[in-house]
Amino acid sequence: MSGFYIKIKGIQCEHCVATITQAIHSQFPTAQVSITRNIAHLTAPNTIDKSTLVKAICDSGYVTKTA
């Protein structure tokens, strides 16, 4: 099981959370995503490629920084 935390700037509402979650699931469909206070916690049965994850989040309009 692979997992880590990533800080995401610009989350202001549940729509933001849903948009980011959808972006993550588009690349990692089996990932479990929890977002609280601008920090996402991800776990997945397979390895999560950090650069792919960051690109998916940034492409959805948010800025990331590994927490």
Secondary structure, DSSP 8 states (H G I E B T S, - for coil): -EEEEEEEET--SHHHHHHHHHHHHHH-TT-EEEEETTEEEEEESS---HHHHHHHHHHTT-EEEE-
